């Protein structure tokens, strides 16, 4: 007697759509929220395309671009911005028991690093630093001329390394390799994050930073703003303006904020793309697919 139920092969076309629906539901449920932090002189509007990329590839993902310190307000001192962004991001984290992803562009990457360093209870899974001057900035770019039209890179230190200068965001990560003592004495943001200026919270900040599961560093030689571009990968100039790569930086060798430990864990990924201008990183689908997509699950 033949079975009336049909063979497994004949049932496959009927079951396949159901299986795909179940798989899609599992995937959607599994996507962690993505929090986007913008850079200097921009805001949420500039990240609409990036949000669409995420939704296209990972449908159902909760994507939030924090609407704070937009445009000219992005020049406010970074520690003040960190406080504001922290309040906004904490509320999202509390609703995400499985963790969140931080996707932070340009100056926003430094804000995000300060956030994960100073938040003892954060649940950031992946921190994507998108063309961010993580080791500092030192270059005559359009951005510098907009902020300090009367100064060149060799003279900006005179403005940045004092109390008034530290009230302008770009000065918080202006790293003049020719005036290192002035930088160490006058900078009150990046020197503390890197541990170049010892402080009582260093151990706690290092532990907080190491709570992240993955650090993704994205940048490229045609950026045109981040100077040197290797700063996006924690490389920077020495006093002769020769590039010192991340693993030869003192903060890495001394593991002052956990970068060496994170690297030893295998949890740092570097992505380099040529031909991408600074303002194109967040609207380039190739960059998104090759550098970001696989980490935003």
C-alpha positions, 0 to 999 in steps of 0.5 A: 500500500502506498502512503497518501502523505507523499514523499519528503521530496514532494513536500519540500516545495510546500515546506520551504516557504514556511522554513524561510519565514521561520528562519527570517523571524529568528534572524530578525529577533537576533539583530542587536540594536544599532546606535549611530553617533555622528561626527563634527558638523553633521547630524542624523540627516547625514546617516539616513542612507546608512540606516537604510543599508542596515535595514535592507540587509538586516531587516527589522534592526532597531537603528537609532541615530542620536539627535544631539550636538548636531552641526555647529553644536558639535564644536562643544567640548567633548566631555560635555557631549559624552554626558549628553550622549551617555544619557541618550544611549543608556535608555536604549541599552536598558531595553536591549538585554543582549547588548547593542552595537555602536557605529560611530563616525569621525569625531563621534568615534572618540565620543563613543570610546569615551562612553565605553571607557567611562560606563561601567555597566555598558553592554556594547557588543561591537564598537565600529569606529568609522574614519575616526581620529582615534590617535588624534588629529594633525592636519591642515584640512577644510575642517580646521580652516572652518574652525580656526581660519587664521591658523595653520596646523603648526600654530593651532597648539597655541589655541588648543592647549589652554583652558579656553581652547579645550572648550572647542571639540577639535582641540580635545583631540588635536595632537601636535607631534612637535609640541608633545609636552604642551599636549600632555599638559594642556589636553584634558580629553584624549590624553586621559582616554589614552592614559598618557596623563595618569589618573585615578580612574585608569584601571576602571576605564580600562576594565570598562573598555574591555567589556566590548566584544569587538572593535572594528577600525575603518579608514583609508588613504584618500579620506582627506580629513583624518590626518594622518589617515592611519589615526583611524587605526590608532597610528600617528606621527612621531616628531618627524611626522613619520607614521608609527603604527598602532602596535608601536604606540606607547599606549599600546605597548603599555596597554594603558587602556586595554588596546593590546589586550583586546588585540591579543584576544583577537577582537580588533579588526582593521578595514582599509578602503582607498578611494573613499572621501571622508564624507562618503564613508557612511553612504558607501554600500561597498564599505558597509558590506565589506567592513560593517555588515557582518558585525551588526548581527 
